[in-house]
Amino acid sequence: MDIKFLKGVGEKRAEAFRKIGIDSLEDFLTFIPRIHIKRVKIADARRMLGENIIVYGRVLSVTRPSRPSHPVTVELEDGTGSIEIPIFGGSEFRAKQFRLDEDYVFYGKVSEAFKGYTTRLDYRDHLRINLTDETDRDFLKYSFVPIYELSGILKATWIKPLTLSKIVFNAFRYVIKSSPGVPEDTLPASVINDNVLYSKKDAVLRINFPINFEQIETARKRLAFEELFYLQLLLALKRKNLKDEIKGISFETDIKQIAGNFIKVLKFDLTKAQKRVINEIYSDMKSEKVMNRLLQGDVGSGKTIVSVFGMLIALKCGSQSAFMCPTEILAEQHFNTISEFIGKYNKVAGTDYSVTLLVGGQKKKLRNEILGNIKSGMSNIIIGTHALIQESVSFANLGFVVIDEQHKFGVMQRAKIKDKGLNPDVLVMTATPIPRTLSLTYYGDLDVSVIDELPANRKKVITSLVKDTAKFETWSFVKDKLGKGSRAFIIYPIIDESEKLDLKSAEENFLNHKNINFKNFNVGMVHGRMPWYEIEETMNDFKSGKLDVLVATTVIEVGIDIPEANVMIIEEAQRFGLSQLHQLRGRVGRGADQSYCIMIAKYLDEISKKRLDTLCRTTDGFEIAEVDMEIRGPGEFYGIRQSGVLNFSVTDLAKDNDILEKARKTAFNIVDRDPHLRMHEHEMIRKELLKKYKDSMYLMNIA
């Protein structure tokens, strides 16, 4: 049946549904309620002040208002009592809309009546019920009414929440009666039985129209298991493909000799965590399987030096290494640090490894020379930005790839850097710790290494939150620290003044700090609109001590390592995300002296306060990451919506860890037993994969 013939739809609404992807009645079975509203007796409603409810009854009276601005008042009765429902707007129309002695369902919030003697229902929507219609009578059998997301396209056809609920119910009723086997199961009977799950049909039916509250969560968990199972299946297939099907490079070499020279160059002892991770990386590199490893480590934990060890292994075996960064300033920072280290290593080890920087904006003659050296193999370690993946860049023998702050890059960008070599080993790094559920979900195909230990000389950064009115005291504190040899960052969320947002401006306040607040000190500024070479010059002045104060935007969020900078002031802190604040704070606390992070904020709402209080309470990046995901949700955390993978409709990663573990174990066991899904019992799995996840299959060899 064409959806336009479904009761409540018609031609115009059918067209609106098609615009949102609903082309058939079966497509309505993909709807997932946003919430469920309980239908209650009117007598019980009086004890539910402030709650959203649904009541069903017969109209006793319709009272017209004395003034047009006043509401029409409908009195509804259900045998247990009556309730007043004031309805504002269009009083003439409303007065004629509701007829005496007819049956209606009303949706709204219970509140105190105007006169305070009884309760009323603050109107949100209604639905007329015809008791002679079998479909309407069936609709009343369910005590929980699903409320769905209502797009603007549907609203334009005067579809309101209860109208949509009834249309979906009508579709369900027709499809399930005419096609008893729909929807078909997408999980084998063995998986359903082993994990004690609803059938697909029961899950879809009960998450939309449950008989009791418990069925909602049971159905949701079944559908969440399916979402997570197929994602984990993709990850398991990808992992199997990389480990067993694709032959990588075996970097078999004398690691003791490299380690001995490496230690001689270091000015500090590696932490136990760094040593453990180096061993994990070498274990991968010496095998013929392609390495795909995620290295997590909090700000300042020493991830870069660990990656350098991996690059040295590749270099010893005759391969080039590439180090890709999201920004020019970070690439420049890494180039300076790694060049200095490799220069010293060459003297100790008797090698002549070269380090090259490739970024945008370099002069044509220099760029051509760099490209020639990369192609000939004269450049051994190439550090750069997106410039590394341009077509003009050709490597002689790229064998080891490091991707820093990898969440800043898209899937295809990571694919392009891999394609520059022949199945190179890949190490992706992040200073933003990832909650376990998100790590298993998004990076479940990767081997994970964690540096969970900071260098011994690091002191915890003292973090505090102050009101905007306490500026004078804050600047006095900073001047006191500057007078004792410290250097300070002052961070702003935007560059220049905005009329639309009441935010502090970096440029405006730079002048105030330079000419008034810190007139006896040297003040500089960097922001994202400056050319990278100007940023580099200013940063070098700050690093060398020519500047005492650096006014900046989030351009300094990652990669800046200046031990003498131990004061961080963040203005309008409520405008920053939690992980971003944690990254900014990570720019201080890198030396032996005590460091401070002062967040200045005003107009704090509940969520902003939770973010800033969390930062004051802990410096543990993993704890901060859990709170951040709880606040923002997994789709926004870490900027991963770009992947298209976490397009969940029912899964809640904040509470579905147990489901994730079961789904992962089940998926990986199936792939271990049947890596090509050729067994008869896995036929429906293969069919579902090709139907829904075909676009993801071609990315299976990308880290």
N, C-alpha and C positions, 0 to 999 in steps of 0.2 A: 504494500500500500504506500502511495506517495505521502510524504509527511504533511502535505497541505490538507489532506483529508482527515488527519488526526484531530480529535475534538480539542478545540481551543487554539488551533493553529491558523489554517487558512492560507491564502496566497501570499500576502505580504509578510506574515511571520515566517512562513516556509522559506522565503527568500533570505530573511534575516538569519535563520538557523543555518542555511547553506553557507552564508558568509563566515560563520564561525566553525565550519567543518562538519555540520550535522546534515548529511545528505540522505540518510535512511533512518527508519525507525530503530534499527539495531544500533545506530550511532548514539542514541540516547542512553544506551547501557554503559557508555563510557563516562557519564556524568558522575562526579563525586561531590557530595554535599560539603559545603563550607562549615556548616553547623547543623545540629538537629534541635528543634524546638519542641518541648513536651506539650502535649495537649492535656489540659487539666480541667477539673470541675470548677465552676465559678466559686463554690464555697471554699475550695482549696486555694484559689487565686488570692484570696484576702490575706493569706499567710506567706505570700511570695513577693513582698514589696521589693521593688527594684529589679525584679527578674523579667526576662522576656518569656512570654508564654503564648500559647494558642488556646482559645476557648471556642466551643461550639454551642450554639443555642438558637433560640427563636427570638425575633425582634418583638419587644413588647410595646415600645414607643419610639418615636422620632420627634425630637423637640427642635423647632426652628429657633435660631438666635434672635435676640432683640436688636442686635447690631450686626452689620455685615462682617465685621472683624472678629466676631465671636464664633464659637464652633457650633455646628449641628451636634446634638447629643443623642446617641443611639443607646437605648436600654436593651440589654440582651439577657435572656433568662434560659436556664437549662434544667430546671427541676430541683437544683440544689441551692439556687439563689439567683440574684441578678447583679449586673455590673454596668456602670455607665461608661460609654466610650465617646468622648468628645472628638470631633473630627473637624479640623480647621481647613479653611479654603474652599471656595466654590459652594457656599452654603445653599444656594438655590438648587444647584445640581445635586448636592449631597442629600438634601431633604427629599428629593424625588427618587434617589438611587436605592434607598432602603425601604422595603415594604413591610408593613405589619404582618405578623404571623408567618413570615418566611424564615427559612433556616440559613444561617451563615456561620462561617469560620472566621474568627478575627485573630490577628497577630499584633502583639504590642507589648509594652512594658507596664507592669503593675506599679501604680503610684497612688499617693494620697489624693482623695477627691478635693475639689476646690473648697468645699465647705468644711472639710476635715472630718465628716461623720462616717464615711465609708471609703472604699477604694474605687479607683477608676483604672481603665486601660488606656494608656497613651497609644493612640492608633498608629500602626505602621502599614497594615494591609488587611484586606478581607477577601473572602471567596464565597459566592453564593452556592448553597448546596441544594440539589434537587433530590429529595428522598425517593422519588419514583424512578430515578436513574440508577441502574445497578452499579455503574462505575463510581458514582458519587458515594453510594452506600459502602462500597469496598474501600474507598479512600478513608472513610471514617473508622475503619477497623484498626488503623495504625495510630498508636499514641504518640509517636515521634515523627514530626514532619520535617523533611529535609529542606534546608535553605541553601541555594546554590549561588555562586558568583554570577552577578547579572551584568553582562557587558552593555556598553552604550548602544550597540547595534540592536540588541533585544529591547532595551528600554525605549528606543525610538518607535517601537511598534506597540507601546503601552503594555508590555509584559512587566508585571511586578512580581515580587518574591513568591507569593502563594500561587499566582497564575502559572509560573514556571514549574513549581512543585507539582501542580496538578497535571500539567502537560507531560512532564516526565513520567508521572504515575500512569497516565493513560497509555504512553508508549510502552512502558514496562508490561502493563497488563495485556496489551495486544500482542506484543512479541512473544512473551512467555506462554500465552495460551495458544498462539498459532504455531510456534516453533519451540516445543518443549526442551529440545537439546541445546538451545541458545541461552547464554554464551557457552561455547565449547571450552573444555578445560585446556589449559596451556602448560600444565605440569603433569608429568607421569603419575600414575596411581601410586607407584612406590614412593615418590617424593612426598605426595600428599599424606600417605599413611605414616611414613617415617617421622614426619614433622607435625602430625595431628592437625591437619589444616582443613578448612572448609573446601568444598568444591568451588570452582570459579563461579558457577551459577549462583550458589548459595551466598557467596561472598558479595557478589555484585548486587544481588537482591537485598541482602540484609544491611549493607552499608547505606543503601538508599531508603529502604523501608523496613526498619527493624521492628520486631515484635516487642523486644525489651531492650534496655540500655546496654546490657552486656553484649548483645549481638553486634552492636556498632563497633566495639573495639576488637572483637574476635574477627569480624569481617575485614576491618582495616588491617589487622596484622597479617591476614592471609594475602591481601593485595600488596602489602608492603613486602612480604616475603618474595612474592613474584617479581616485583620491581628490582629488589636487591639481588635476587637469584640470577636474573638475566644480565644484570650489570656485572656481577661476579663471574658469570660464565664467560662474558666477553674478556674480562681481565685474565681469567684462567687460560683461555684460548690464546690470548696475546702472549702471556708468559710462556706457555708451552711452545708457541711458534718461535719466540726469540731464543728459548733455551735449547730446543731440540731440532728445530727445522733450519734455523739460520746459523751458519758457521761464522764465528767472529775471529778476532786476532788473539793469538796466544802470546802474551807478553811474559815469557819465561826468561828470567834474568837473575843475576846475583843481587838479591835485595839487601843483603848484609852490607855490601860495598856502598850501595846508594844510601842506606840508613846511616852508615858511619860518617860519610861526608856530609849528609844532611844535618846530623846532630852537631857536627863541628861548626857549621855556619849559624845555627840557631843561637839566639842570645838568651833563650829560656828553655826550661824543660817542658816537653810535651806532657799533657795530662794523660791519665790512664784512659780516658774516653777517646782522646785523639789517637793514641797508640792502637786501641781496639779497632777503631774505624779504619786506620791505615791497613791493618791486617785483613779486614773484611774486603777492602778495595783490592788489595793485591791478590787475595784468593780468587776474586772474580777475574782479574786481569790475566792471570796466568793460565786460566782455562780457555778452551776454544769457544766457549759460549759467549754470546754478546752480553756485556755488562750493562744493566739498566738499574742504577742505584740512586735512591733518594737520600740525600744527606741533610738531616735536620740538625740545627744547632742554634741556640739562642744567640742574641746579639753579643758579639765579643767572645764567643766560645772557641774561635780559631778554626773555622771551616776552610778558609782560603789556604792556609799553610798545609792542611791535609790534602787539598786538591793539588797543590804543587808537588807533593810527593808522588801522586798518581801520574802527573805529567812527566816527572823525571823518569819513572819506570818506562813510559811510552818512548821518551827520547832515547833512553839507553838501548831500546830495541829498534831504533831507526824510524820511528813514526813521529809525525807532527802532532801538536796539541793545540786545541782552540779553546778560548775562554770567552764566552759570550755574556755581556752585561746589558741591562736595560737602558742605561743612560751613559752619555759621554763622560760625565763627571766621575761615575763609578768605574768606567773603563780606564780612565786616566789614573785614578787612585790605584787600581789593581796593577796597571802597567808599571807605575813607579815602584810599588812595593815588590812585585815579582821580579822586575828588572834588577833591583838592588840585590835581592836574594840570589838570583841566578848568577849575577856578576861575581858574588863572593863564592858561590858554589863552583863556578868554573875554575877559580884560583885554587880551591881546595882539591877538587877532583881531577883537574887537568883537562877539563872539557872546554868547548867553545860554543856552547848553546847560545842562541840569540833570541831576544824577545822583541816582538813587533806590535805596534799599536795601529789598528785600523778603525777609524771613525769617520763620520760624515764631516764635510767642511774642510778636509785636508786639500792642499793645493794639488793641481793635476799632476805636476811633475813628480812630487813626493808620492802621491797615490799610485802612479804607474810603477814607480820604483818598488814600492811595497808589494804591489800585486805580482810583479815579476819575481821578487824574492820568495813569496809564498808559493808560487807555481813551480819554481825551481827547487824548492826545498831548503833554500838558504835560511829562511825564517823557520825557527823550530817551534816557538810558542807564539801564537798569534792571539792577541787580546783585542776585543772590539765590541761593537754594538751590533745592531741589525745590519750594519755594513758587511758583516761576515757572510751573510746569506744572499748577497746580491749575485746576479748571474756572472758578473765580471770576476768574481773571486774563485780561483781554482787552486786547490791544494795538491801538493805533490804526493803526499801519503798521510792523510789525516787518520789518526788511529785512536785519539782520546779527546773527548769533548766534555767541557765543563759548562753548565748553564747556571749562572748565578741569578738569584731572585727569580727563579724560573716561572713563577706565577704571573710575572709581568709579560711573558711571551705566550702567544697563541699556539695551538696544536700544530698548525701548518708551519709556523716559524721554527718550531723545534724539529719538525720533519726536514726542513730545508738544510739546517746545519748538519743533520745526520747524513743527508744525501751527498754532502761534500766529501765524504770518505766512503770506504767499503766496509760497511757494518762496524763502525768504530764503537768503542766502549763509551758509555755516556754516564756522567755523574751530574745529577741535577741537585742544586743546593737551595735551601731556603732558610732565612733567619726568622721566618714567621712559623713558630711551632704549629703543628697541625693536630687537632683532636684525633684520637684513635679511630673513632667511627668514620670521620672524614678521610683519614689516611687510608683505611681499608677500602673505602668506597671509591675514592678518586685515584689512589695510587696503589691499589691492591695488586697490580701486576709487577710492581717494582720491589726490589729488595731495599729495605730501609735501614739506614745507619743513623744513630742519634748520638750527638755529642752533648751529653747531659751534665757537663762539668765545666765550670769556668776556671781560668788560670788562678793559681793560689793567691796571687797578690791583689786580686780584685776585691774591692769593698762594695757592699750593697749601696746603691744610689739612694740617698735620702730624698723621698718624694713627698711633696705637700701640695695642697690645694688652697689657694687664697682668693678672696673676693676682689673684684675689679677696683673696689674702693681702697684697697691696701697697696696701691701702686708705689707710693712714696717709700714705704718701708721696704718693698721689694727692690727698688733701685738702690736704696742705701745698702742693702745686703750685698747686691752685686758689686757696687763700688768698693765695699770692704774687701771682698774676695779678689777683685782685680788689683787692689793695692798690695795684696800679698802674693802676686804673681800668677793668679789664675787667669783663664780666658773664658769668655761666656758666649753662648748662642742665645739669640732672642728670635723666636719663631713666630711667624704670622701666617694666617690661612690664605690671604690673597695678596696680590702685588700692589694694586692701586685702589684708591677709594671707590666704593660702590654705593650708588644711591639706593639700590634695591635692598642691599643687605647691610646691616649695621655691624660690619666687621672691621677689625683693625687692619690698616694698610701697611705693608712692609715699607714702601717708598716714603709715605707720609711720616711714619714713625722713625724711619732711618734718620731723617733730618732732625727730628726732635731729640733723638738719642745722641746724634753727633754734635749738635749745637747747644743742647741744654743738659740732658741727664748725664751724659758721659763726655762732656766737653774737654775734660783733662786726659781723655784716653783716645786711642785710635779706633775708629769705628768703620767697618766695611759692610758691604751688602752683596748677597747673591740671590738670584731668583731664576725661575725656569725660562724667562724670555730673553735672558742674556745669552750671547754666544758661549759655547762650551769653553773656548780658550780664555774668555774673560772670567768665567767662573773659576777655571783652573788657576789663573793668576791670583785672584782674590783669595782662593783657598790656600794657595802656597804662602801668601802673606800672613794669613791667619795661623797657618801651621808653623811658620818660622818665628812668629812672635811680633811681626811688624804691626799686626792688628790685635787689639785686645778684645774687641766685641765684634761678633758677626751677626748682623741682622739678616734673616733668611726666611724663605718659604720651605716647603717640604722637599725642595731639590736636594737637601742634605739628609733626606730620610734614611738612606742606606749607604754603607761603604766608607763613611768618613771616619778615619782613625787618627785622632789627635789627642795623645795622652794628657797634654797640658790643659786641654779644655775640660773643665770639670763643673761648669755651671750651665744649666739649660733652663731658659725661661720660655714657656709656651703661652702666648696670649690667645684669648678666645678658645681655650682648650676644649670647650664643649662642642666646637665645630669639627673636631678631629675624631676619627674612628679609634677604637681601642688598640688594635694592632699597630696603627700608624703612630699613636702616642708612644707605644712600647718601643717601636723602631726609633723614634726621635730621641727618646730617653737613652737609647743604646749608644748615642753619639758621645755621651759622657760616661765616666766610670771606667775608662780604659787605662788609667794610670794608677799609681800607688796611693795618691792623695784621695781624701774623701770628696765625693761628688754630690751635686744637688740638682734636683729637677723640681722647679716650681711652676705649677699650672695656674694660670690666672683665668677666671671664668665668671660669667654672670648669666642670668636667666636659665638656671639649670632645671630641666625637666627631670622626670623620674629616671629615664634611660640614661641621660647624660650624667646624672649623679652616680648611677651604678657604674658606668664606665670609669669615671674619675676616681671614685672610691676604691675600685678594684686596683687601679694603678698605684694608688697610695698604699694599699695594703700589701701588695706583693710585687716581686720582680721576677717571679717564676713565669717564663714565657708560655709554658704548657698550660698552667692554670689560667693565665690571661686568655689564651686561645679558646679554652672551653667556655669561658664567660662570653667571649666575643661571638662565638658561634651561637650560644644561647640567645644573645641579644639580636643578632642580625639574621640568624637562620643560616643553614649550610649553603644555600644557593648564593648568598651575597658574600659570605665569609671567603676571603682569599681570592675573590674575583673569579670564581670558577664557572659562572654561568656561560662564559664564552665557549666552554667545551661542548655544551649541548648534552653532556652526560647526565648531569644531575637534574633532569627534568621530572622530578618526582611529583606524583599527585596525592599519594597517601603516606609515604614514608616520612617519619620524623626522626632524623638522625640523633637528635638530642635524647630520645628515649628508646630507640629501636636497636640498641647495641646487641641485645640477645638475638634478635631476628637476623641482624647482619651476620653474626657469627655462624648461625645455623645455615643461612643461605650461602655464605662463603664456603663453608665446609662441604655442603652438598654439591655445589657447582664444581669445586676443585676436585672432588672425588670422582665425579662423572667424567671430567676431562682427563683425569689420570687413567681411568679405565677405557675410555672411548674418545680419544683426542679428536677424531673426525666426525663424531656423533653419527656413526653408521649403524649402531645397534637398533633393532626394531623398536625397543622401548624408548629410544631417544628421538624417534622420528618427529614427534610433535614439537620437541625442543628445537630441532634443526629448522623445522617449518616456521616456527615463531621467530627465531633469530633472523632468518632471511626476510621475513615479512616486516618486522618492526625495527630491526637493528642493522639492516643492510648497509646503511650509510656509515656506520661505525666500524664495519669489518675492515675497510681498506686502511684504517689508521692503526692496525694491530701491531705494526712494527715501529711505532713512534713512542719515544719515552714521554 
